[in-house]
Amino acid sequence: MSKKVIGFLAVLLLFAFTGCKDEVLPKPAGQLRLDYEVAKYATFSNPCPFTFEMNGKAKIKATQNCEFTIHYPKMKATIYLTYKTVNNDIEKLLRDAQKLTYEHVIKADDILEQPFINNDKKVYGMFYRVSGNAATNAQFYATDSIKHFVTGSVYFYAKPNFDSIMPAADYIRNDMQHLIESIQWK
């Protein structure tokens, strides 16, 4: 046999033995799993005419005129709280709060209104659950209808892709729900 044929057979055998490996299987599609600790709430006392409970994992900062920002650094989100005194303008304050929520109707798939009434603490309001790729997924207002008016909204510092931020959005929405339920006037 010629050297070319023997060389060709040797290379062919080399490929045959080294090319045999286990069958390659594609990895199944995975989903990102985000687990958050169970929220532990504590009363946030302040010089303003109201108190509320907030998640101990969040960082709060007072800005001005009883306005607060509650930051969730790991989730890249912030809840903005604003306080206003009612001066015979409750209708205007309610209209402004509703207008702020319904500005998101362009990107929102749905806006669910959940009335909130706590007769014992004289806290009345509305909690809005915004579905879809809107800039916010939850907003609320709370009032005693006579002196106090508080609004709250959450914003994420990420592109509003609802599927991606849904676990964090649900977690913070629950915190906001607890916040409105724990408001007390001084």
Secondary structure by P-SEA (a helix, b strand, c coil): ccaaaaaaaaaaaaaaaaacccccccccbbbbbbbbccbbbbbbcccccccccccccbbbbbccccbbbbbbccccbbbbbbbbbbcccaaaaaaaaaaaaacccccccbbbbbbbbbccccccbbbbbbcccccccccccccccccbbbbbbbbbccccccccaaaaaaaaaaaaaaaaaacccc
